[in-house]
Amino acid sequence: MRIPIRITPEGKIYGMFPDSMDLRKLGRVKVSRLSHVEFNDRAQAWTIYSCLDKRYLMFAFKTRKAALAYERKYMESMLSEIRKMFVA
């Protein structure tokens, strides 16, 4: 599995990592959620809420699995924007 990451000159690492990776082996870890996959009762569908731009990305996923796959693809494409958000 390939994982896109960004490493700053200060040594900070930004990316999306699978649960199977123990990031503590790299040092002290700070985790920030960038999105949430939730079931929307009103729409009767799985939805993705982006913490990055404070909006719902898409409605109408029939399964949570489909919503998670889209979430990952979208967030990987936004990695450079995500890095800007957390770099002081």
Phi and psi in degrees as a GROMACS rama.xvg file:
@    title "Ramachandran Plot"
@    xaxis  label "Phi"
@    yaxis  label "Psi"
@TYPE xy
-95.3941  136.009  ARG-2
-122.359  115.235  ILE-3
-71.8561  129.727  PRO-4
-135.356  162.87  ILE-5
-124.985  135.843  ARG-6
-120.417  123.513  ILE-7
-81.7766  163.612  THR-8
-58.5639  -24.7978  PRO-9
-80.909  -6.4463  GLU-10
94.6308  7.0692  GLY-11
-77.0791  143.37  LYS-12
-116.393  128.178  ILE-13
-120.541  135.983  TYR-14
173.471  -175.567  GLY-15
-112.958  120.642  MET-16
-118.381  142.844  PHE-17
-72.15  155.715  PRO-18
-60.6023  -22.688  ASP-19
-72.1232  -14.1055  SER-20
-90.7802  126.067  MET-21
-88.3836  94.4108  ASP-22
-66.5035  -18.6763  LEU-23
-62.7921  -19.2937  ARG-24
-67.7188  -19.3009  LYS-25
-89.0109  -11.8536  LEU-26
131.653  -162.066  GLY-27
-65.7112  135.05  ARG-28
-112.671  135.992  VAL-29
-126.193  121.756  LYS-30
-111.729  132.729  VAL-31
-126.156  129.795  SER-32
-77.8306  137.461  ARG-33
-106.539  -14.4185  LEU-34
-159.851  166.249  SER-35
-135.351  136.205  HIS-36
-102.688  122.3  VAL-37
-136.251  154.51  GLU-38
-88.0766  127.153  PHE-39
-97.4255  110.538  ASN-40
-60.6531  -41.6068  ASP-41
-63.585  -46.2117  ARG-42
-82.8926  -15.9867  ALA-43
56.0959  46.2404  GLN-44
-154.011  160.845  ALA-45
-79.1989  136.759  TRP-46
-127.865  158.972  THR-47
-119.046  122.911  ILE-48
-104.708  125.259  TYR-49
-91.7561  119.67  SER-50
-74.2392  -19.916  CYS-51
-65.2648  -47.6803  LEU-52
-123.79  19.1995  ASP-53
53.9278  48.875  LYS-54
-152.887  163.216  ARG-55
-80.5498  132.152  TYR-56
-79.7355  -40.6858  LEU-57
-165.281  143.391  MET-58
-104.142  178.754  PHE-59
72.0357  31.2979  ALA-60
-82.5744  127.457  PHE-61
-71.8169  -31.3111  LYS-62
-125.98  153.651  THR-63
-65.1027  -36.8267  ARG-64
-58.4057  -43.9827  LYS-65
-65.1316  -40.2307  ALA-66
-65.0251  -42.1287  ALA-67
-64.332  -39.0847  LEU-68
-63.4718  -43.402  ALA-69
-66.7107  -41.4211  TYR-70
-57.0646  -47.5853  GLU-71
-63.0379  -45.9219  ARG-72
-61.1719  -45.4469  LYS-73
-63.7183  -47.2227  TYR-74
-67.4915  -34.996  MET-75
-63.0848  -37.759  GLU-76
-70.5724  -22.1113  SER-77
-96.0002  8.35001  MET-78
-53.6962  -40.8125  LEU-79
-66.856  -37.3368  SER-80
-69.0638  -37.6242  GLU-81
-62.9791  -43.4126  ILE-82
-59.8964  -43.7636  ARG-83
-58.8117  -35.7813  LYS-84
-65.7334  -35.9628  MET-85
-100.269  -6.06731  PHE-86
-91.1831  122.044  VAL-87
